[in-house]
Each structure stands twice: as structure tokens, then as C-alpha cells.
Amino acid sequence: MIMKGKNVIILTTSFTHGGAEKHGLLLADYFKNSLNLNVEFWAFRAGTKVLSDQAEGLGIPTKVIGAPPRVGRYLGKIHKAKAVKVFKDFNPDVIIALNREANLYIANIGKLTGAKSLVWSIQTAFDCEDLNESEIRSLNNIDLFLSNSQHGIKYMRDKFALPSDKFHFIKNGFSMEIIENSKVDYRALVGANENDFLITMVGHIEDRKDHLSLIRSIKPLKSKLSSKGINPVLILAGKLGTDIEKLIAETIELGVYRNVKFLGPIKNVPDLLRNVDLYVMSSVVEGMPNAVIEAMHYGLPIVANDEAGNMEALDYNNRDFIAESNNPESLAEKMSFLILNRDKAIELGKRNEEYARKNYTSDKLGSDTWKVISKSI
């Protein structure tokens, strides 16, 4: 059902390239340019501005509304009144929140904005961990919970005894048409030579991504490859969190400092994916990971751990390359097989690309999402 003239706000934490944030941009693009809805893409913080630049290139207005004080736990009357006014000025019919901070914010103030439908996008189980009593009560203000994974729905529905009819499963999507191609040569950027085997993982550097296990896997991986003269280089891209000093210290202690490169947040993830040979996912808390889906679209072989979101995202062709979570040796074993069997890796990458292009498209993400939302307004 197309409803021209409906006002939609998509709210996330920042305009830095992240899975949930990119998800929001894809929805904004489809709603505006395919359904002709009046859409704005908002964030608490500007971040790297990668996604706001892309949004504005697509004709989607963006806005930085400022970070709220202690979201969900305490919103003073003055701040709440100002926040509600910002939203009311847009006269939203629908507010879609992505990421924990945005979800809790909308659950707290959304009903005061006059919006007809408040949408909580479940990206990971982390979105609803350690909620206080006030935050748990605010969940009842949400009209729809949209999840990119079946396990995400079950976890949240059962944990908080929420009505089943509020929950809907919608697969992630991806579009190669709105990405920025700046042609950065990442092999040269990290000082790797043509014979080095490049591995990457894209994601914020934080505990739940378990970069520690991934870094610890590089030492046994080097041992498995040394007799073949292959040097693995792990490139980690993403916002540098509080764990970064510990991780750098670990690379030094293990003697893999030269094999691990921390890039911080980057503006050109597509260029990185075009430059590497293998994608790895070590995160222990995910919904259906956008990063994995994006890597599949670029034809990369993937080694991922046995977290439920990874299992949902990957085709059965990839099941032989699922490692045990929190197990560096298991990661090293799976990676070394693909590195030493290039033909198998290339074949797996092609199958991943075919599967992703068939199952994870931005048009299907947008149409399925709006089909659910339109029934609530």
C-alpha cells in the first residue's frame, strides 16, 4: 500500500557507516524515491557524516538533533519538551528507530509526538539487555517491533512477554547503487604486498564484536601458513571503542602487531571489500549482520562464528566455514583452509554473491517494511 504524503522520520545514533545506520539509509531511499513518502533521516550525532552525505545525494533531508541525556533512564521535563517539539514540527506519521539509544528514546517520548506508529528495529539482542523498570514499561508504547532475525524476535518477545502480533521478521537488504566509490587502494594503504592475504572485519571496536578472539587467531593462522610463504594481514575497520588499547597490547604480546591493522571508521567500505581476499565475523551478539550481507554481495568467502545471526544470514554453502564462538583456534582452522584452497574460496565467494543478490535486496527490504507499517497507520 502506497501512502503519498505520509511523514516518516528514521532515527539512528549517528551518520557513521554501521549496519543499523546503513539499514536506515536504505529504508529512507526506498520510502522517498520509490514510494514518494516525505522522509527525513535523523541522528543524534553527525559522526563521520558518510551516510548523511549519501542521503542528501539521494534527495533525503537529514538532521542532527543532539544527543539526549542518559537516554531512557532520565529525561528531564525541559529536555523532553524540547525533543517533542522538534518531532512535532515535522508532524510525523511514523517514527522508525534503529539502535538501542534511538529505540529507547522513541519508546520514551514517541507517543508525545503525535506519531501514529512507533517502530523499534531489533538489530541485536543487545538492544534490550539490562533495561530498568521504566525502560521495560516504555516498551508498551511501541507499536511495531521489526527484526532482521527470527532469534531476535523470539528473544525480545519472550523476555518481555510482549504481544506476538507486534513482531515481524524482515530480511536485511543491500544496494550497490548508492554506495560511494572513492577507489582507495587498501592494500597499499596498510603496506601489504601483492602476496599478502588480506582479511577484514568491519564493525565498531567493542567487546560484543569479540575482536580479541579474532586477533588471537592470527598467531596460529600464521603458523599454519608459514610453510607456504603466505603472510596474513587482518584489517579491522570501525569506530575505535574503549577496548582498543587492550587489543593493541594483545597484538604486541602475541607478536602479530605487523599483521593487524586498525583503520578506525572509514568512509569507503566498498573499496575495502574490493581489496581483500576474505571476510571474517567474530561478533557474539548480532541480529542478521549487515556487514556479512554486504561482504556476500561483493563475492567474498566468509568465515563466521556460530552466532545465531550469522547462521541465519549465510547460505548452507557456508556452513563448513562456521567456527566456534570465542575460539581463536577454530577461526584459524577455518580461515587457513580457505587461504590454502583458493579455488574453493573463489567458488564460495561466487555462491555467496548469488545468494545475497537473490535474497537480500534493498527493494524487498523497503517494500516488506512499508507493507507492515502501512497496516498500523
Secondary structure, DSSP 8 states (H G I E B T S, - for coil): ---TT-EEEEEEEESS--HHHHHHHHHHHHHHHTT--EEEEEEEE-TT-HHHHHHHHTT--EEE----TTTTT---HHHHHHHHHHHHHH--SEEEEESHHHHHHHHHHGGGGT-SEEEEEE--GGGGTT--HHHHHHGGG-SEEEESSHHHHHHHHHHHT--GGGEEE------SSS-------HHHHTT--TTSEEEEEES-BSGGG-HHHHHHHHHHHHHHHHTTT--EEEEEES-B-TTHHHHHHHHHHHT-GGGEEEEES-S-HHHHHHH-SEEEE--SS-SS-HHHHHHHHTT--EEEES-HHHHHHS-GGGGGGEE-TT-HHHHHHHHHHHHH-HHHHHHHHHHHHHHHHHH--HHHHHHHHHHHHHTT-
